[in-house]
């Protein structure tokens, strides 16, 4: 099948325990293991606190790139599992990445 294929080194980044207000940044590296150039059409999160950045140019077969995701933890608490959905010319057309961890408020512990 002549489609692009995104092969990620990891699809979930576990950031551990952080204090509210911290900004978590992670880069999800991938390689196009398909037979045609890869075009990422869109990358979305379910929350304005999670901001993805992605390459807009074509990624040829065998080439690598990454999607950077920032998670702003201000006003967040407890367990977090923030999905980022990628839409591209792949099969399947959508791929999900996750940032997971726990956000604590140090003021609540005093």
N, C-alpha and C positions, 0 to 999 in steps of 0.2 A: 504494500500500500504506500503510495507516494504522499506522505504527510510529514509534517515536522513533529518532533517529539522532544518534550522538555524532560531531561533527566536531572533531578536535583540531588545534591549531596545530602541534603536533609530537608524535610518538609515541616518540621516542628523545631522551634527554638525555645528551650526552657531557660528562662532568665532567672529563675530562683526566687528569692525574697528580696524585694526592694522597698524603699520608703516612698510614700506618695509624693509626687512632684518630680521624681526622677524621669529622665527621658531614656528609654531603651532604644538602641539602634542595632539592627542586625542585617547582615547581607546574606541572602539566600543565593548561593552560586548554582548555576545549572549549565548543562551542555545540550545543544541540539543534536540528538542522536538519530534524528529522522533523515529523510532523503531529499527534502526540499528546504529552502530558507524559512526560518521561523519569524513570524510577525506577531508581536504581542499587541492585541487590540485595546485591552483595558485591564487595569488592576484596581480592585475596589476592596474596601473594608466595610464592616457593618457599623463602624463608629468613627466620628471625626477625630478621635484621639489616636487613631492608627493611620499613618500616612505612608503610602508606598510610592517609590520612584522606580521607574523601569526604563529599559532601553527602547527607543522608538525606531531605531534602524533595524533592518533585516539581520538576522543572525544565521549565517550559513551552516550547512550540515557539518558537524564536527567542531563548530565554534562554541565558545563559552562566553557567558556574561553573568549578570546577577541582578537581583531585585532587592533594593534596599528598603527596609521598613523601619519607621520610627513610631514608637508607642509612647505617648505622653501620659504619664500616670497621675497627673493632677486630678483630684476629686475621685480617684479610683480607690477601691478597697477590696480586700479579700482575694479569692481565687479568680484569675483572669485566663480566658482562652479566646484570644482575638484572631478570628479568621481573616485571611486575605485571599480573595478569589481572582485568579488570572484567567482572562479569556484570550485565546490565541488560535492560530490556524493549526491546531493539534487535534489528535483524537485520543481521549475525549477533549472537547473544546474548552472545558473548564478544569482548572487545577487549584487546589486549596493548600495554603500554607498557614501555619499557626504560630503565634507567640503565646506562650503559656508561662504562668508563674503566679506569685502571690504579692499583692501590694499591701503594705502595712502603714498605719499612721503612727509615728513614734509618740505623738502627743497623747494618743489614747492609751498608751502603755504606762504613762507616768502616774 
